Amino acid sequence: MTRFKDKYVKEAVPVLKEEFGYANPHQIPRITKVVVSAGVGRAVSDSKHLDAVAETLETITGQHPVTTVARKSIASFKLRDGNKIGATVTLRGARAEEFLDLLVSVALPRIRDFRGISDTAFDPHGNYSLGMTDHSIFPQIKFEDVSTPYGFQINIVTTAKTPAESKRLLQLMGFPLKRNA
């Protein structure tokens, strides 16, 4: 059992069960998957950027990414239907738990002037989205190897029915949520 899963079972489950009054243990919200994706606008003119992003995502997540393609042609962006424009990785189970543990305990504290992540980025179904502006906050990335910093999106999919349940789950799992005024 990973450290993240252990924390969920020992700390989060009892608190969530008491606070929300769940009768059945299957009602308790849990994280089902984590999707890490990066769009690479420069990949239209130079495919080497997409290869670098895919390699970085693989280094960070430990899983080979899938290349995403454009579904529509947009002339103003010089984009054609079928062009490779991004990479995405879907993590489940132990890999997702290890990634989230690394994100919360190592990567987020490495952000300069970090004051917490937004507590308003929940969708109506209880899923959370987090945008990262720099990939070099992860310890697997060597600072010398970073030619151009780029960002990516992290989507955390939960079984929570409401944003309040999901927010409480993430707080109990150690996510540094800040209050947006």
C-alpha positions in Angstrom: 0.0 0.0 0.0 1.4 3.4 -0.9 1.8 6.2 1.6 -1.0 8.2 -0.1 -3.5 5.2 0.1 -2.5 4.6 3.7 -3.3 8.2 4.5 -6.7 7.9 2.7 -7.7 4.7 4.6 -6.5 5.8 8.1 -7.2 9.5 8.1 -9.6 10.6 5.3 -12.2 7.7 5.4 -13.2 8.0 9.1 -13.5 11.8 8.9 -15.5 11.8 5.6 -17.8 9.0 7.0 -18.5 11.1 10.1 -18.9 14.5 8.4 -21.1 13.4 5.5 -22.9 10.6 7.3 -22.2 7.8 4.8 -23.9 4.5 5.7 -22.1 2.4 3.1 -18.3 2.5 2.7 -18.7 2.6 -1.1 -20.3 6.1 -0.8 -17.1 7.6 0.6 -15.5 9.7 -2.2 -12.1 8.5 -3.6 -9.8 9.5 -6.3 -10.3 7.3 -9.4 -7.8 8.7 -11.8 -5.4 11.5 -12.6 -5.1 12.9 -16.1 -1.9 14.9 -16.9 -2.0 16.7 -20.2 0.0 19.3 -22.1 -0.9 21.2 -25.2 2.0 22.2 -27.5 1.1 25.0 -29.8 4.7 25.1 -31.3 4.3 21.4 -32.4 2.5 22.6 -35.5 5.7 24.1 -36.9 8.2 21.9 -35.2 7.4 18.4 -34.0 10.6 18.3 -31.8 8.7 20.3 -29.1 6.0 17.7 -28.9 8.6 15.0 -28.5 10.3 16.9 -25.7 7.0 17.4 -23.9 6.0 13.8 -24.3 9.4 12.7 -22.9 9.0 15.1 -19.9 5.5 13.8 -19.2 6.8 10.2 -19.3 9.7 11.2 -16.9 7.3 12.9 -14.4 4.5 10.3 -14.5 6.3 7.1 -15.2 3.9 6.2 -18.0 4.1 6.7 -21.7 1.9 9.5 -23.0 -0.6 9.4 -25.8 -0.3 12.0 -28.5 -3.4 14.1 -29.0 -4.4 15.4 -32.5 -6.4 18.4 -33.6 -10.0 17.7 -34.4 -10.7 20.9 -36.4 -8.7 23.0 -38.8 -8.1 26.6 -37.7 -6.5 28.8 -40.3 -5.5 31.6 -38.1 -3.4 29.2 -35.9 -2.0 27.4 -39.0 -3.6 24.3 -37.6 -5.0 21.4 -39.7 -7.3 18.6 -38.8 -5.1 15.6 -37.7 -2.0 17.6 -36.6 -0.3 16.4 -33.5 -0.8 19.1 -30.8 -0.3 17.6 -27.4 0.3 14.7 -25.1 -1.8 13.2 -22.3 -1.3 10.5 -19.6 -4.0 8.9 -17.6 -2.9 7.5 -14.2 -4.9 5.0 -12.2 -4.3 3.0 -9.0 -0.8 3.0 -7.4 0.7 5.2 -10.2 -1.9 7.9 -9.6 -1.4 7.7 -5.8 2.4 8.0 -6.2 2.1 10.9 -8.6 -0.3 12.8 -6.2 1.9 12.1 -3.2 4.9 13.5 -5.2 2.9 16.5 -6.3 1.6 17.4 -2.8 4.7 16.6 -0.7 7.6 17.6 -3.1 6.5 19.5 -6.2 4.0 22.1 -4.9 6.3 23.3 -2.1 9.1 23.9 -4.6 7.0 26.6 -6.3 8.4 30.1 -5.6 6.1 32.2 -3.4 3.7 29.3 -3.0 0.6 30.1 -1.0 -1.6 27.2 -1.9 -3.7 26.0 -4.8 -7.1 27.4 -5.7 -10.1 26.1 -3.9 -12.5 27.1 -6.6 -11.3 24.8 -9.4 -13.9 22.1 -8.8 -16.5 21.2 -11.4 -20.1 20.5 -10.4 -19.4 16.7 -10.3 -16.5 17.1 -7.7 -13.5 16.8 -10.1 -10.6 19.1 -9.6 -8.4 20.9 -12.2 -5.0 22.3 -11.6 -2.8 24.2 -14.1 0.9 24.1 -13.6 3.0 26.8 -15.3 6.4 25.2 -15.0 7.3 21.5 -15.3 10.7 21.9 -13.7 9.2 21.8 -10.1 9.3 18.1 -10.2 12.4 16.5 -8.8 12.8 14.1 -11.8 13.5 17.1 -14.1 17.1 18.4 -14.0 17.3 22.2 -14.2 20.2 22.0 -16.7 18.0 20.0 -19.1 15.2 22.6 -19.2 15.5 24.6 -22.5 12.1 26.2 -22.4 9.6 26.0 -19.5 6.1 24.9 -20.3 3.0 24.1 -18.4 0.5 21.3 -18.2 -2.9 20.5 -16.8 -3.6 18.1 -14.0 -7.2 16.8 -13.6 -8.1 14.8 -10.6 -11.2 12.7 -11.1 -13.1 11.7 -7.9 -16.3 9.7 -7.1 -17.6 12.7 -5.1 -21.1 13.9 -5.9 -20.5 17.5 -5.0 -17.6 20.0 -5.0 -17.9 20.2 -1.1 -17.2 16.5 -0.7 -14.3 16.6 -3.2 -12.8 19.7 -1.5 -12.9 18.0 1.9 -11.4 14.8 0.4 -8.4 16.8 -1.0 -8.0 18.8 2.2 -7.7 15.5 4.2 -5.3 14.1 1.7 -2.9 17.0 2.3 -3.6 19.3 -0.7 -2.7 22.9 0.3 -6.0 24.6 -0.7 -6.2 28.3 -0.2 -9.3 30.4 0.2 -10.0 32.7 -2.8 -11.5 35.9 -1.6 
